[in-house]
C-alpha cells in the first residue's frame, strides 16, 4: 500500500512488544519528472525575462532623456552638465574637447558630428552667466580643412558674441588642423613635449595605373572636358599635364594662405586683448610654417604658443585671465540613451564592425584637402 510516495510494509516480521505497532513506513524514490514539463518551465522563464528586458528598454528609450538631472536644452538637443572639479563659488570654466581626427564624419554617441557638437557646447557655455571662460582641450593630429575651419569660426564667433575667452590646452598632439583650431584662442598653453606646428596643407591619392597595365586592364574614360579626370587614379603619370599640376598646386597654395592668415589674425587679436600674457609671433615664424612639426618649447620660441604647462597650468592661466579663483570645471555631454543609439544606427550609411584597439586610425579620403600631420598618413 502506497501513500504519497511512501510504501506501507505489512507487519509480517514482528518484534517483542511490537505486535500491535503500526505498520512500518519505507521511503520510495519519487516518480521522475517529465522532460516536457521541464522544457516548458525553461521556455516560460526565458519568455518572462525577454518581456521584462523589452519593457526595460522601452522605459529607457522614452524616459531616459527626460529623467536626467541637470539636463540643459539647446533646441531639440539636450546635454547634461557634469562637474569635473568643484569650485569655491559660482564661477565656472567650461571644458570643450577636440580629440582625434577632425572630420565631418566623426560622430559621438548621440549622432552629432564633431563640428556640431563643439558649436552647441560653445552656445551653452555662452548662455550660462556663471561660465566665465572656456578651455579647449586639443589632442588631435588635424584633419579635414573644412571641418577645421568650421571649428575655428565657431570659436571666433563665440568670443565675439559672448565676450568670453577661449584658452587652448594642448595635449600630446596638436598639429596642423589641431593648431588651426587653437589659433583664434586668447591664450595657448602647451606642454614642452607637445607635438604641434605642422602648418600646411596636403592632398594625396594613389595611382594604380601601372598595376592595371600589368594585369591587362585598360581604363575607359568618357569626359565632358579635358580636365574632368585630372585627379583620376587610373590616369598614367605621363598623361598628367603641367596645367593640371598647376591647378592642383594653386588650390593647395590658396588653402595654405588661408592657414597662414588664420595664424596671423588669431595671434594678433589675442595679443591685442592681453598683451602681457600673449607672446608675439617671431619675425621668422613663417619659415617654420613649412609643414614641419615642432615641440611645445620650439613653438613657444616662435610665438606660436604662449605658455608651457599641463592642463592644470592652463586652468590657472584661464583663472588669471578672467580674474577668478578656484573655478568650478564643468563639461557638457549628451547622456547615452537607447533613443540616440537607435538613431545613430539608423543613420549609419555603411555597416562596419569596429574593434577598439586603443588606437584611432584616421580615415583619409582621396581627393580631399587636409590640415594633417604627414606622419599620420603612413
Secondary structure, DSSP 8 states (H G I E B T S, - for coil): -EETTEEEE-S-S--TT-TTS--EEEE-------HHHHHHHHHHHHHHHHHHHHHHHHHHHHHHHHH-TTEEEETTEEEEEEEEE--SSS-EEEEEEEES-B-TT-B-TTS-BHHHHHHHHHHHHHH-TTEEEEEEEEEE-EEEHHHHHHHHHHHHHHHHHH--EEEEEEEEEEETHHHHTTTTSSEEEE-TT-EEE----B------HHHHHHTT-------SSTTTTTT-TTS-GGG--HHHHHHHHHHHHHHHHHHHHHHHHHHHHHHHH-TTTS----TTGGGG-SS-EEEHHHHHHTTS-SEE--HHHHHHHHHHHHT-SS-EEEEEE----HHHHHHHHHH-SS-------S-------TT--EEE-GGG--
